[in-house]
Structures are given as C-alpha cells and as structure tokens.
C-alpha cells in the first residue's frame, strides 16, 4: 500500500537483481530484495555470463514495472517483471529473453552494457559495445523478439566501445537519445523521434578545477528543474579516468582506476550546438 521510489541494480556475482527503496527524507537506500529473489537470470553457471547493464521501464500499457538487464560475455537481454511479494519486498520474474545479433559467430563479441527504455514510446534501445551498433526492440513484454538496427557501429561519429544510453524527453515524443562513444570520449546526440537522425556530438571538457570526462561507461539526463544549481535539467556522466590518477596494474598493463561522476547543467550542452537543442523543464515529468 506504500508508493516508493526504487533503485534497481544488477548483482553480477550472483546473476540476479538487488533492489532498494529510497528513503525520501534521508536519501538513503533500504534493501527490499525479496528473500526468494530468483537465483539466476541467464542460467549459465560460469561466473561470467551474468547480469550486467540495466535499465527500468514502467509500461504505459499494463502498468507493470520492468527491469531489463544485459548479459556479460553474452548476447542476451532479459526482461524481468518487478512485483510486490506481499511482505514489503520486491521479487522479479523473467518474462522475455531477447537475443542480440552475433555477426562474428562468437556471442561474447556481442556483449552490451548500455541500454535505455523510452517510457512514453515503448522502445528499448541497446548499445552493442563492439559489434553491429545500436539496436531497438519493443519494450513491451508481449512485443516479440524482432529488432531493428538504429545506427551502425561503423558510423564515423562512433569509436567503440559504445556504452551508456540515456533519453532527454521533450514534448510530444521529441527529445534526444544520447550515446557514449567511449573510444573517443564523445557523446553522440540522436533525434528521439522518427529514424533517430544524428544531430551532432559533444565532449565534456575541463571546468576550473574539474577535469574532463573520459571513457564514460554510462550517463543519465533529466529535463526537470533540480533546485537552483540545475533549473534547466541535469546531465550526469561517469568519468572513467578521473584526475588525480591512481595508477594500478591491470594484467600486463597499467590503468587509472580513479573514477567519479560529473554533473553538467543541461543548458550547457544544449547551448553548445549551432542549432540549440531543446531546453524544456516543463513538458515531461518522471512522476506523471
């Protein structure tokens, strides 16, 4: 009987989900994962082909809240229905399994991490990291398993891996699909409507004492006002190579394992384009 906000995460070690409700007063997470949460999503007992990238979707058709999760080292995407177990905890059940194309013949090459569901148009976008490109499916549980190639990985504005995806919602189906091109640390902007036309790319550079964003694994954007610092919306990006660096061995190479998140006022992105992108904090609200 209580309406709550949920934070849903993939549990890679156990190939399942971990689910938390968000305390609105304290901003803290409270574990509400059902004790009988499903033991495995993909059913491959090798410790590798487990739950990986994740996004959520509440269907405007059936009202059910779903989680989509990709398969590490594999070419599957699972859709799980999230339901109340009757005791204030959340359980999950696989309702559909989607299969990504395998152009190389090795399913591990078709791994995906970044995905996002359009909550109004009912479209699931999946970014295949190194092969094929961005594909889309119906986000509905009864939407079948057919997919369509949105943009090829061979486009000159992509430098694999292709990673995070997020949607900026505008009025009447307008807005943007943002794509992290990790190989050159750029963000591609595709039209949300129609055939997802390419509109341009941008980088997030240095700002005073804050270093630029590099090799971003994921991001999220929201159009609504978030207080006086972000009255026109906010873009949050994971920075995969934060300064100051912390260099550690990684097999036979060295890597910087310092990572954090960078906050960018949406208007800074929108006004950076020759033809300014949409700035609309009113038309869409995630709670409606």
C-alpha positions in Angstrom: 0.0 0.0 0.0 3.0 2.3 0.0 4.3 4.1 -3.1 8.1 4.2 -3.2 10.9 5.0 -5.5 13.2 2.1 -6.3 16.9 1.8 -7.1 17.4 -1.4 -9.1 20.9 -2.9 -9.6 22.4 -5.9 -11.3 24.1 -8.3 -9.0 26.8 -9.7 -11.3 28.3 -12.1 -8.8 25.0 -13.9 -8.3 23.4 -13.3 -11.7 20.3 -11.7 -10.2 19.0 -8.3 -9.1 19.4 -6.3 -5.9 16.6 -3.9 -5.2 16.4 -0.9 -2.8 13.7 1.6 -1.9 14.8 5.2 -1.5 14.0 7.0 1.8 12.7 10.4 0.6 13.6 12.1 3.8 17.2 10.8 4.3 18.1 9.9 0.7 19.2 6.5 1.9 18.8 3.1 0.4 16.8 0.3 2.2 17.2 -3.2 0.9 13.8 -4.6 -0.2 15.1 -7.5 -2.2 12.8 -10.5 -1.7 14.4 -13.4 0.2 13.3 -15.7 -2.6 14.7 -13.4 -5.4 15.4 -15.6 -8.4 18.7 -17.4 -8.1 19.8 -16.8 -11.7 18.7 -14.8 -14.7 20.7 -16.3 -17.5 21.2 -19.8 -16.1 24.8 -20.1 -17.1 26.8 -21.3 -14.2 30.3 -20.0 -15.2 30.5 -16.8 -13.1 31.0 -14.7 -16.3 27.7 -14.7 -18.4 25.8 -12.9 -15.6 23.6 -9.8 -15.2 25.4 -6.7 -16.5 23.9 -3.5 -17.8 20.5 -2.5 -16.5 17.6 -0.1 -17.1 14.0 0.0 -15.9 10.7 0.7 -17.6 7.1 1.1 -16.3 4.8 0.1 -19.1 2.0 2.6 -20.0 0.1 -0.3 -21.4 -0.1 -2.8 -18.5 1.3 -0.6 -15.7 3.9 -3.2 -14.6 7.4 -2.1 -13.7 10.1 -4.0 -15.5 13.9 -4.2 -15.4 16.0 -5.0 -18.5 19.5 -6.5 -17.9 22.1 -7.4 -20.5 24.4 -10.5 -20.2 28.1 -10.0 -19.7 30.1 -12.0 -22.2 26.9 -13.0 -24.0 24.3 -11.8 -26.4 21.1 -11.9 -24.4 18.9 -9.2 -22.8 16.4 -10.3 -20.1 13.2 -8.5 -19.3 12.0 -9.1 -15.7 8.7 -8.0 -14.1 9.1 -6.5 -10.7 6.3 -7.2 -8.2 5.4 -6.8 -4.6 5.8 -10.1 -2.8 3.1 -9.2 -0.2 5.6 -8.5 2.6 7.1 -5.2 1.5 9.8 -6.7 -0.6 10.3 -6.9 -4.4 10.6 -10.1 -6.4 11.5 -10.5 -10.1 10.4 -12.9 -12.8 11.9 -13.3 -16.3 9.1 -12.6 -18.8 11.0 -12.3 -22.0 14.5 -13.1 -23.3 15.9 -11.1 -26.3 18.8 -12.2 -28.5 21.3 -9.7 -30.0 22.8 -10.4 -33.4 26.1 -12.3 -33.5 28.0 -11.0 -36.6 31.3 -12.6 -35.6 29.8 -16.0 -34.7 31.0 -15.6 -31.0 28.2 -14.4 -28.7 30.8 -12.9 -26.3 31.6 -10.4 -29.0 28.0 -9.1 -29.0 28.2 -8.0 -25.3 26.1 -5.0 -24.4 26.2 -2.8 -21.3 24.3 0.4 -22.2 20.6 0.3 -22.7 17.6 2.6 -22.1 13.8 2.3 -22.4 11.7 5.1 -23.8 9.0 5.4 -21.1 6.5 7.1 -23.4 7.1 5.5 -26.8 7.7 1.9 -25.6 11.1 1.4 -27.3 14.1 -0.4 -25.8 17.5 0.7 -27.2 20.5 -1.5 -26.7 24.1 -0.4 -27.5 26.3 -3.3 -28.6 29.7 -2.4 -27.4 32.0 -3.5 -30.3 29.7 -5.0 -33.0 26.8 -4.1 -35.1 25.7 -0.8 -33.3 22.6 0.4 -31.6 19.5 -1.8 -32.0 15.9 -1.3 -30.8 13.1 -3.6 -29.7 9.6 -3.1 -28.4 9.8 -2.6 -24.7 6.5 -4.4 -24.0 6.7 -7.9 -22.6 4.5 -9.1 -25.5 6.4 -7.1 -28.1 8.1 -10.1 -29.7 11.8 -10.5 -30.3 12.4 -8.7 -33.6 14.9 -5.9 -33.6 15.9 -3.0 -35.9 19.3 -1.5 -36.4 19.2 2.1 -35.4 22.7 3.2 -36.1 25.7 1.1 -37.3 28.8 0.9 -35.2 30.7 1.9 -38.4 29.3 5.5 -38.4 32.2 7.9 -38.3 30.9 9.5 -35.1 31.3 6.3 -33.1 34.6 5.0 -31.7 33.9 1.7 -29.9 33.1 0.8 -27.3 29.6 2.2 -27.5 28.5 2.4 -23.9 25.9 4.3 -22.0 22.5 5.4 -23.4 20.0 7.9 -21.9 17.0 9.8 -23.2 16.2 13.5 -22.9 12.4 13.8 -23.0 10.7 16.7 -24.8 7.0 17.3 -25.6 5.0 15.0 -28.0 7.7 12.4 -28.5 10.5 14.9 -29.2 13.9 15.0 -27.4 17.2 13.1 -27.8 18.9 9.8 -27.4 22.4 10.3 -26.0 25.1 7.8 -26.8 28.5 7.4 -25.1 31.2 6.8 -27.7 33.8 5.6 -25.2 36.7 5.2 -27.7 37.0 9.0 -28.3 35.2 10.2 -25.1 32.4 11.9 -27.1 28.6 11.9 -26.6 26.6 11.5 -29.8 23.1 13.1 -29.9 20.4 11.3 -31.9 16.9 12.5 -32.5 14.5 10.7 -30.2 11.7 10.8 -32.9 11.4 9.1 -36.2 14.6 7.4 -37.6 16.8 8.7 -34.8 18.8 11.1 -37.1 22.3 12.0 -36.0 22.4 15.7 -34.8 26.0 16.1 -33.6 28.4 15.2 -30.8 30.0 16.9 -27.9 32.6 16.4 -25.2 32.6 17.4 -21.6 35.8 19.4 -21.1 37.7 20.8 -18.2 35.9 23.3 -16.0 38.0 25.3 -13.5 39.5 22.6 -11.2 37.3 19.8 -12.5 38.8 17.6 -15.2 37.1 16.5 -18.4 35.0 13.3 -18.8 36.9 10.4 -20.5 35.8 6.9 -21.4 32.3 7.2 -19.9 30.6 3.9 -19.2 27.2 5.5 -18.5 25.1 8.6 -18.0 21.7 9.8 -17.2 19.8 13.0 -18.1 16.7 14.6 -16.7 14.9 17.7 -18.1 13.1 18.8 -14.9 14.5 21.5 -12.6 16.6 20.2 -9.8 17.0 23.2 -7.5 18.8 26.5 -8.1 22.0 24.9 -9.4 20.2 23.0 -12.2 17.0 24.9 -13.1 17.0 23.6 -16.7 17.8 20.0 -16.0 20.9 17.9 -15.4 23.2 15.5 -17.2 25.3 13.2 -15.0 28.2 11.2 -16.6 30.5 8.6 -15.2 34.1 9.7 -15.7 36.2 6.6 -16.4 39.6 8.3 -16.0 39.3 10.9 -13.2 42.1 13.2 -12.1 44.1 12.9 -10.0 45.0 9.5 -11.4 45.5 6.4 -9.3 47.6 4.0 -11.5 47.4 0.3 -10.8 48.4 -2.9 -12.6 45.8 -4.4 -14.8 47.1 -7.8 -16.1 50.1 -6.7 -18.3 49.2 -3.0 -18.5 48.7 -0.1 -16.2 45.4 1.7 -15.8 43.9 4.6 -13.9 41.2 3.2 -11.6 40.1 6.6 -10.3 36.5 7.2 -11.4 33.7 9.5 -10.3 30.6 11.3 -11.7 30.5 14.7 -13.3 27.4 17.0 -13.2 26.6 19.2 -16.2 23.7 21.7 -16.4 21.7 20.6 -19.4 21.7 24.1 -20.9 25.5 24.0 -21.1 25.0 21.1 -23.5 22.0 22.4 -25.4 23.5 25.9 -26.0 26.8 24.4 -27.3 25.1 23.3 -30.5 24.9 25.7 -33.5 21.2 24.9 -33.7 20.4 24.9 -30.0 19.0 21.7 -28.6 15.7 21.7 -26.8 15.5 23.1 -23.2 12.2 22.2 -21.7 11.9 21.6 -17.9 8.1 21.5 -18.0 6.6 19.2 -20.6 7.8 15.8 -19.2 7.9 14.8 -15.6 9.1 11.3 -14.5 6.4 11.0 -11.8 3.5 11.6 -14.1 
